[in-house]
Amino acid sequence: MKFIVAMQTKLNNTKAAALNLLKKQEGQNTVEYIIMLAVVVGIALAVGAAVKAFLPDVFENVKNKIIGGVNQE
């Protein structure tokens, strides 16, 4: 009987340790997702700033080519 009680106690301790490990990993996953989100937002902002600086020149070139093509006829 003592053996069974000892085994149950050991099983309960192992289960509690496994649950604590899972709880700790969930917290790490949340932090990892927040960091990934911050990186993605940072990249999106950097790309947006680069596109904002570059796009007016592109539209101006397209406008000039359209006007130039219309004026040639």
Biopython code that builds the backbone (N, CA, C, O; Angstrom):
import numpy as np
from Bio.PDB.StructureBuilder import StructureBuilder

atoms = [
    (1, "MET", "N", (0.817, -1.186, 0.000)),
    (1, "MET", "CA", (0.000, 0.000, 0.000)),
    (1, "MET", "C", (0.873, 1.268, 0.000)),
    (1, "MET", "O", (0.561, 2.243, -0.684)),
    (2, "LYS", "N", (1.969, 1.241, 0.775)),
    (2, "LYS", "CA", (2.855, 2.398, 0.821)),
    (2, "LYS", "C", (3.481, 2.666, -0.534)),
    (2, "LYS", "O", (3.718, 3.811, -0.919)),
    (3, "PHE", "N", (3.745, 1.566, -1.256)),
    (3, "PHE", "CA", (4.345, 1.701, -2.581)),
    (3, "PHE", "C", (3.403, 2.442, -3.526)),
    (3, "PHE", "O", (3.841, 3.311, -4.280)),
    (4, "ILE", "N", (2.128, 2.111, -3.493)),
    (4, "ILE", "CA", (1.128, 2.749, -4.361)),
    (4, "ILE", "C", (1.002, 4.229, -4.023)),
    (4, "ILE", "O", (0.935, 5.071, -4.918)),
    (5, "VAL", "N", (0.971, 4.543, -2.739)),
    (5, "VAL", "CA", (0.869, 5.939, -2.316)),
    (5, "VAL", "C", (2.101, 6.722, -2.763)),
    (5, "VAL", "O", (1.991, 7.868, -3.196)),
    (6, "ALA", "N", (3.280, 6.096, -2.655)),
    (6, "ALA", "CA", (4.513, 6.751, -3.076)),
    (6, "ALA", "C", (4.507, 6.987, -4.588)),
    (6, "ALA", "O", (4.941, 8.039, -5.057)),
    (7, "MET", "N", (4.022, 6.024, -5.334)),
    (7, "MET", "CA", (3.954, 6.176, -6.790)),
    (7, "MET", "C", (2.953, 7.269, -7.181)),
    (7, "MET", "O", (3.217, 8.045, -8.100)),
    (8, "GLN", "N", (1.818, 7.335, -6.498)),
    (8, "GLN", "CA", (0.831, 8.373, -6.789)),
    (8, "GLN", "C", (1.393, 9.765, -6.477)),
    (8, "GLN", "O", (1.167, 10.721, -7.219)),
    (9, "THR", "N", (2.122, 9.855, -5.378)),
    (9, "THR", "CA", (2.731, 11.129, -5.004)),
    (9, "THR", "C", (3.757, 11.554, -6.048)),
    (9, "THR", "O", (3.819, 12.717, -6.447)),
    (10, "LYS", "N", (4.565, 10.578, -6.483)),
    (10, "LYS", "CA", (5.571, 10.885, -7.492)),
    (10, "LYS", "C", (4.916, 11.295, -8.812)),
    (10, "LYS", "O", (5.392, 12.214, -9.478)),
    (11, "LEU", "N", (3.834, 10.624, -9.191)),
    (11, "LEU", "CA", (3.110, 10.952, -10.412)),
    (11, "LEU", "C", (2.495, 12.350, -10.315)),
    (11, "LEU", "O", (2.549, 13.120, -11.275)),
    (12, "ASN", "N", (1.917, 12.677, -9.170)),
    (12, "ASN", "CA", (1.328, 14.001, -8.976)),
    (12, "ASN", "C", (2.396, 15.095, -9.032)),
    (12, "ASN", "O", (2.158, 16.164, -9.594)),
    (13, "ASN", "N", (3.559, 14.838, -8.457)),
    (13, "ASN", "CA", (4.651, 15.816, -8.509)),
    (13, "ASN", "C", (5.150, 16.020, -9.941)),
    (13, "ASN", "O", (5.436, 17.143, -10.355)),
    (14, "THR", "N", (5.250, 14.921, -10.686)),
    (14, "THR", "CA", (5.689, 15.002, -12.072)),
    (14, "THR", "C", (4.670, 15.772, -12.909)),
    (14, "THR", "O", (5.036, 16.597, -13.747)),
    (15, "LYS", "N", (3.387, 15.492, -12.671)),
    (15, "LYS", "CA", (2.340, 16.190, -13.399)),
    (15, "LYS", "C", (2.354, 17.683, -13.084)),
    (15, "LYS", "O", (2.199, 18.508, -13.984)),
    (16, "ALA", "N", (2.539, 18.034, -11.816)),
    (16, "ALA", "CA", (2.606, 19.442, -11.415)),
    (16, "ALA", "C", (3.810, 20.132, -12.058)),
    (16, "ALA", "O", (3.705, 21.278, -12.496)),
    (17, "ALA", "N", (4.937, 19.451, -12.118)),
    (17, "ALA", "CA", (6.127, 20.032, -12.743)),
    (17, "ALA", "C", (5.905, 20.240, -14.238)),
    (17, "ALA", "O", (6.322, 21.256, -14.793)),
    (18, "ALA", "N", (5.255, 19.287, -14.887)),
    (18, "ALA", "CA", (4.976, 19.410, -16.321)),
    (18, "ALA", "C", (4.021, 20.572, -16.580)),
    (18, "ALA", "O", (4.208, 21.320, -17.540)),
    (19, "LEU", "N", (3.011, 20.730, -15.747)),
    (19, "LEU", "CA", (2.074, 21.834, -15.912)),
    (19, "LEU", "C", (2.758, 23.183, -15.703)),
    (19, "LEU", "O", (2.482, 24.137, -16.430)),
    (20, "ASN", "N", (3.637, 23.266, -14.727)),
    (20, "ASN", "CA", (4.389, 24.508, -14.509)),
    (20, "ASN", "C", (5.270, 24.835, -15.710)),
    (20, "ASN", "O", (5.393, 25.996, -16.100)),
    (21, "LEU", "N", (5.880, 23.809, -16.292)),
    (21, "LEU", "CA", (6.710, 24.014, -17.474)),
    (21, "LEU", "C", (5.875, 24.536, -18.638)),
    (21, "LEU", "O", (6.313, 25.432, -19.360)),
    (22, "LEU", "N", (4.678, 23.985, -18.825)),
    (22, "LEU", "CA", (3.805, 24.455, -19.896)),
    (22, "LEU", "C", (3.358, 25.888, -19.662)),
    (22, "LEU", "O", (3.280, 26.676, -20.605)),
    (23, "LYS", "N", (3.068, 26.229, -18.431)),
    (23, "LYS", "CA", (2.649, 27.596, -18.123)),
    (23, "LYS", "C", (3.771, 28.577, -18.424)),
    (23, "LYS", "O", (3.514, 29.662, -18.945)),
    (24, "LYS", "N", (4.994, 28.222, -18.109)),
    (24, "LYS", "CA", (6.129, 29.099, -18.371)),
    (24, "LYS", "C", (6.333, 29.281, -19.869)),
    (24, "LYS", "O", (6.663, 30.380, -20.313)),
    (25, "GLN", "N", (6.143, 28.227, -20.655)),
    (25, "GLN", "CA", (6.332, 28.322, -22.099)),
    (25, "GLN", "C", (5.247, 29.171, -22.734)),
    (25, "GLN", "O", (5.517, 29.859, -23.718)),
    (26, "GLU", "N", (4.027, 29.148, -22.207)),
    (26, "GLU", "CA", (2.970, 29.991, -22.748)),
    (26, "GLU", "C", (3.358, 31.456, -22.598)),
    (26, "GLU", "O", (3.128, 32.254, -23.507)),
    (27, "GLY", "N", (3.934, 31.811, -21.476)),
    (27, "GLY", "CA", (4.374, 33.186, -21.266)),
    (27, "GLY", "C", (5.468, 33.563, -22.240)),
    (27, "GLY", "O", (5.498, 34.685, -22.745)),
    (28, "GLN", "N", (6.364, 32.631, -22.506)),
    (28, "GLN", "CA", (7.433, 32.897, -23.466)),
    (28, "GLN", "C", (6.854, 33.078, -24.865)),
    (28, "GLN", "O", (7.306, 33.943, -25.615)),
    (29, "ASN", "N", (5.860, 32.272, -25.222)),
    (29, "ASN", "CA", (5.253, 32.394, -26.544)),
    (29, "ASN", "C", (4.615, 33.760, -26.717)),
    (29, "ASN", "O", (4.725, 34.368, -27.782)),
    (30, "THR", "N", (3.951, 34.246, -25.681)),
    (30, "THR", "CA", (3.320, 35.556, -25.753)),
    (30, "THR", "C", (4.369, 36.637, -25.984)),
    (30, "THR", "O", (4.184, 37.518, -26.824)),
    (31, "VAL", "N", (5.446, 36.573, -25.256)),
    (31, "VAL", "CA", (6.516, 37.555, -25.419)),
    (31, "VAL", "C", (7.115, 37.459, -26.822)),
    (31, "VAL", "O", (7.408, 38.481, -27.443)),
    (32, "GLU", "N", (7.295, 36.251, -27.316)),
    (32, "GLU", "CA", (7.848, 36.073, -28.654)),
    (32, "GLU", "C", (6.925, 36.666, -29.711)),
    (32, "GLU", "O", (7.397, 37.305, -30.652)),
    (33, "TYR", "N", (5.620, 36.466, -29.572)),
    (33, "TYR", "CA", (4.675, 37.036, -30.529)),
    (33, "TYR", "C", (4.676, 38.558, -30.473)),
    (33, "TYR", "O", (4.569, 39.214, -31.509)),
    (34, "ILE", "N", (4.796, 39.121, -29.292)),
    (34, "ILE", "CA", (4.843, 40.581, -29.162)),
    (34, "ILE", "C", (6.107, 41.129, -29.830)),
    (34, "ILE", "O", (6.061, 42.151, -30.515)),
    (35, "ILE", "N", (7.225, 40.446, -29.626)),
    (35, "ILE", "CA", (8.474, 40.885, -30.259)),
    (35, "ILE", "C", (8.365, 40.774, -31.780)),
    (35, "ILE", "O", (8.791, 41.678, -32.498)),
    (36, "MET", "N", (7.797, 39.672, -32.273)),
    (36, "MET", "CA", (7.630, 39.510, -33.722)),
    (36, "MET", "C", (6.715, 40.592, -34.282)),
    (36, "MET", "O", (6.982, 41.129, -35.358)),
    (37, "LEU", "N", (5.646, 40.918, -33.570)),
    (37, "LEU", "CA", (4.739, 41.963, -34.023)),
    (37, "LEU", "C", (5.456, 43.300, -34.084)),
    (37, "LEU", "O", (5.272, 44.058, -35.036)),
    (38, "ALA", "N", (6.266, 43.598, -33.087)),
    (38, "ALA", "CA", (7.005, 44.857, -33.070)),
    (38, "ALA", "C", (7.981, 44.928, -34.250)),
    (38, "ALA", "O", (8.132, 45.983, -34.864)),
    (39, "VAL", "N", (8.633, 43.826, -34.563)),
    (39, "VAL", "CA", (9.566, 43.797, -35.692)),
    (39, "VAL", "C", (8.821, 44.013, -37.003)),
    (39, "VAL", "O", (9.271, 44.780, -37.854)),
    (40, "VAL", "N", (7.681, 43.339, -37.169)),
    (40, "VAL", "CA", (6.901, 43.484, -38.400)),
    (40, "VAL", "C", (6.400, 44.917, -38.561)),
    (40, "VAL", "O", (6.453, 45.477, -39.656)),
    (41, "VAL", "N", (5.913, 45.509, -37.465)),
    (41, "VAL", "CA", (5.442, 46.897, -37.527)),
    (41, "VAL", "C", (6.605, 47.829, -37.869)),
    (41, "VAL", "O", (6.443, 48.750, -38.670)),
    (42, "GLY", "N", (7.762, 47.600, -37.278)),
    (42, "GLY", "CA", (8.934, 48.420, -37.586)),
    (42, "GLY", "C", (9.330, 48.329, -39.050)),
    (42, "GLY", "O", (9.647, 49.341, -39.676)),
    (43, "ILE", "N", (9.313, 47.127, -39.595)),
    (43, "ILE", "CA", (9.643, 46.939, -41.009)),
    (43, "ILE", "C", (8.606, 47.633, -41.890)),
    (43, "ILE", "O", (8.954, 48.275, -42.880)),
    (44, "ALA", "N", (7.325, 47.499, -41.523)),
    (44, "ALA", "CA", (6.275, 48.138, -42.311)),
    (44, "ALA", "C", (6.432, 49.657, -42.299)),
    (44, "ALA", "O", (6.243, 50.304, -43.329)),
    (45, "LEU", "N", (6.770, 50.224, -41.161)),
    (45, "LEU", "CA", (6.980, 51.669, -41.086)),
    (45, "LEU", "C", (8.181, 52.105, -41.917)),
    (45, "LEU", "O", (8.128, 53.135, -42.589)),
    (46, "ALA", "N", (9.244, 51.342, -41.878)),
    (46, "ALA", "CA", (10.440, 51.681, -42.660)),
    (46, "ALA", "C", (10.149, 51.605, -44.156)),
    (46, "ALA", "O", (10.556, 52.484, -44.916)),
    (47, "VAL", "N", (9.450, 50.562, -44.574)),
    (47, "VAL", "CA", (9.102, 50.421, -45.989)),
    (47, "VAL", "C", (8.152, 51.545, -46.400)),
    (47, "VAL", "O", (8.282, 52.103, -47.489)),
    (48, "GLY", "N", (7.202, 51.875, -45.532)),
    (48, "GLY", "CA", (6.267, 52.964, -45.836)),
    (48, "GLY", "C", (6.988, 54.283, -46.012)),
    (48, "GLY", "O", (6.660, 55.051, -46.917)),
    (49, "ALA", "N", (7.954, 54.556, -45.171)),
    (49, "ALA", "CA", (8.715, 55.804, -45.292)),
    (49, "ALA", "C", (9.526, 55.814, -46.584)),
    (49, "ALA", "O", (9.613, 56.842, -47.255)),
    (50, "ALA", "N", (10.113, 54.687, -46.930)),
    (50, "ALA", "CA", (10.900, 54.614, -48.165)),
    (50, "ALA", "C", (10.008, 54.791, -49.387)),
    (50, "ALA", "O", (10.377, 55.489, -50.331)),
    (51, "VAL", "N", (8.841, 54.164, -49.371)),
    (51, "VAL", "CA", (7.915, 54.271, -50.504)),
    (51, "VAL", "C", (7.386, 55.694, -50.607)),
    (51, "VAL", "O", (7.245, 56.225, -51.709)),
    (52, "LYS", "N", (7.094, 56.308, -49.481)),
    (52, "LYS", "CA", (6.581, 57.682, -49.482)),
    (52, "LYS", "C", (7.595, 58.644, -50.104)),
    (52, "LYS", "O", (7.212, 59.582, -50.804)),
    (53, "ALA", "N", (8.849, 58.422, -49.860)),
    (53, "ALA", "CA", (9.883, 59.288, -50.421)),
    (53, "ALA", "C", (10.104, 59.005, -51.910)),
    (53, "ALA", "O", (10.486, 59.907, -52.657)),
    (54, "PHE", "N", (9.871, 57.785, -52.342)),
    (54, "PHE", "CA", (10.188, 57.367, -53.710)),
    (54, "PHE", "C", (9.017, 57.547, -54.666)),
    (54, "PHE", "O", (9.223, 57.819, -55.849)),
    (55, "LEU", "N", (7.780, 57.397, -54.165)),
    (55, "LEU", "CA", (6.604, 57.381, -55.031)),
    (55, "LEU", "C", (6.343, 58.685, -55.780)),
    (55, "LEU", "O", (5.984, 58.606, -56.955)),
    (56, "PRO", "N", (6.491, 59.857, -55.210)),
    (56, "PRO", "CA", (6.217, 61.080, -55.993)),
    (56, "PRO", "C", (7.059, 61.169, -57.271)),
    (56, "PRO", "O", (6.560, 61.620, -58.302)),
    (57, "ASP", "N", (8.296, 60.757, -57.221)),
    (57, "ASP", "CA", (9.141, 60.765, -58.416)),
    (57, "ASP", "C", (8.614, 59.800, -59.477)),
    (57, "ASP", "O", (8.639, 60.104, -60.669)),
    (58, "VAL", "N", (8.149, 58.661, -59.045)),
    (58, "VAL", "CA", (7.607, 57.670, -59.988)),
    (58, "VAL", "C", (6.380, 58.239, -60.683)),
    (58, "VAL", "O", (6.259, 58.148, -61.904)),
    (59, "PHE", "N", (5.473, 58.825, -59.914)),
    (59, "PHE", "CA", (4.263, 59.390, -60.514)),
    (59, "PHE", "C", (4.594, 60.558, -61.454)),
    (59, "PHE", "O", (3.952, 60.728, -62.491)),
    (60, "GLU", "N", (5.580, 61.343, -61.090)),
    (60, "GLU", "CA", (5.985, 62.461, -61.937)),
    (60, "GLU", "C", (6.545, 61.941, -63.263)),
    (60, "GLU", "O", (6.247, 62.497, -64.320)),
    (61, "ASN", "N", (7.348, 60.886, -63.213)),
    (61, "ASN", "CA", (7.892, 60.284, -64.444)),
    (61, "ASN", "C", (6.789, 59.721, -65.325)),
    (61, "ASN", "O", (6.811, 59.895, -66.543)),
    (62, "VAL", "N", (5.826, 59.044, -64.710)),
    (62, "VAL", "CA", (4.709, 58.475, -65.475)),
    (62, "VAL", "C", (3.903, 59.597, -66.106)),
    (62, "VAL", "O", (3.530, 59.506, -67.275)),
    (63, "LYS", "N", (3.627, 60.656, -65.350)),
    (63, "LYS", "CA", (2.862, 61.790, -65.881)),
    (63, "LYS", "C", (3.587, 62.417, -67.075)),
    (63, "LYS", "O", (2.974, 62.711, -68.101)),
    (64, "ASN", "N", (4.899, 62.616, -66.927)),
    (64, "ASN", "CA", (5.664, 63.213, -68.021)),
    (64, "ASN", "C", (5.668, 62.329, -69.259)),
    (64, "ASN", "O", (5.613, 62.844, -70.375)),
    (65, "LYS", "N", (5.731, 61.012, -69.091)),
    (65, "LYS", "CA", (5.711, 60.110, -70.241)),
    (65, "LYS", "C", (4.342, 60.121, -70.921)),
    (65, "LYS", "O", (4.250, 60.058, -72.147)),
    (66, "ILE", "N", (3.287, 60.200, -70.122)),
    (66, "ILE", "CA", (1.948, 60.256, -70.708)),
    (66, "ILE", "C", (1.768, 61.556, -71.486)),
    (66, "ILE", "O", (1.278, 61.552, -72.616)),
    (67, "ILE", "N", (2.170, 62.671, -70.871)),
    (67, "ILE", "CA", (2.040, 63.962, -71.535)),
    (67, "ILE", "C", (2.926, 64.001, -72.786)),
    (67, "ILE", "O", (2.506, 64.498, -73.831)),
    (68, "GLY", "N", (4.128, 63.483, -72.677)),
    (68, "GLY", "CA", (5.025, 63.440, -73.834)),
    (68, "GLY", "C", (4.457, 62.603, -74.959)),
    (68, "GLY", "O", (4.590, 62.966, -76.128)),
    (69, "GLY", "N", (3.826, 61.485, -74.628)),
    (69, "GLY", "CA", (3.226, 60.624, -75.658)),
    (69, "GLY", "C", (2.033, 61.288, -76.316)),
    (69, "GLY", "O", (1.825, 61.141, -77.521)),
    (70, "VAL", "N", (1.243, 62.021, -75.534)),
    (70, "VAL", "CA", (0.083, 62.696, -76.095)),
    (70, "VAL", "C", (0.531, 63.845, -77.003)),
    (70, "VAL", "O", (-0.069, 64.076, -78.053)),
    (71, "ASN", "N", (1.564, 64.553, -76.609)),
    (71, "ASN", "CA", (2.034, 65.700, -77.384)),
    (71, "ASN", "C", (2.708, 65.295, -78.690)),
    (71, "ASN", "O", (2.799, 66.122, -79.598)),
    (72, "GLN", "N", (3.181, 64.067, -78.823)),
    (72, "GLN", "CA", (3.870, 63.613, -80.031)),
    (72, "GLN", "C", (2.912, 63.373, -81.173)),
    (72, "GLN", "O", (3.308, 63.445, -82.337)),
    (73, "GLU", "N", (1.675, 63.093, -80.870)),
    (73, "GLU", "CA", (0.717, 62.768, -81.949)),
    (73, "GLU", "C", (0.270, 63.959, -82.604)),
    (73, "GLU", "O", (-0.535, 63.888, -83.533)),
]
sb = StructureBuilder()
sb.init_structure("model")
sb.init_model(0)
sb.init_chain("A")
sb.init_seg("    ")
for serial, (resi, resn, name, xyz) in enumerate(atoms, 1):
    if name == "N":
        sb.init_residue(resn, " ", resi, " ")
    sb.init_atom(name, np.array(xyz, "f"), 0.0, 1.0, " ", f" {name:<3s}", serial, name[0])
structure = sb.get_structure()
